[in-house]
Each structure stands twice: as C-alpha cells, then as structure tokens.
Amino acid sequence: MKNTLDHRQKLWALAALIPFLLSILLLGYALRNQVLLAFAVGWPALQIFGYVGSLKLANGDLTHYLFKAQVFLNYMVLALLVAVIVRAL
C-alpha cells in the first residue's frame, strides 16, 4: 500500500501549515510584548483541535471537504486578525 501524499494533498497540507506557523509566530510576539495574549494562546489550540477533529472525521484525507473547510476558517481568522491590526494602526 502506498503511504505517500499526492500533489493535491501536499498543497492542502501546505495551506494548513501557513496559518499554523503564523499563529505560532503571533504567540511568540504576544508573549514577548504582552499583547493579544488570549487570542494568541487560543488560536493555535483551536487549530490543533480543529485539524485533528476534521482529519479524524475525514479518515486522514487531506483533500476532504471537512479539512478544506477547516483550512478556510483559519484563513478567515487570519484575515480578521489583519483587519484588526490595520484598524489599530
């Protein structure tokens, strides 16, 4: 049985990785400067629970619509965060 990821699955894995790494970056910034702490701690935790839950329900398929919806939700959160930061400036 082949256990490698195809091109579409790699693309969705990368799409999920980008907001997760940005949330870890925000967590480091928030801990250093003591701003947005609740959001910076909660967002990575919600991503972990969301990705694990959607992958469990999708039986590990990274191209399943539940996983794609989770990725899109995290991009919407990222867009809202950018909007809040731009508004604050």
HUKA-V708042 format. One record per run of one state. SS is the DSSP state (H for helix, E for strand, - for the rest). FROM is the first residue (numbers start at 0). TO is the last residue. If there is no record, write none. Layout:
BEGIN
ss: {SS	SS}
from: {FROM	FROM}
to: {TO	TO}
END
This chain:
BEGIN
ss: {-	H	-	H	-	H	-}
from: {0	6	33	36	57	64	88}
to: {5	32	35	56	63	87	88}
END
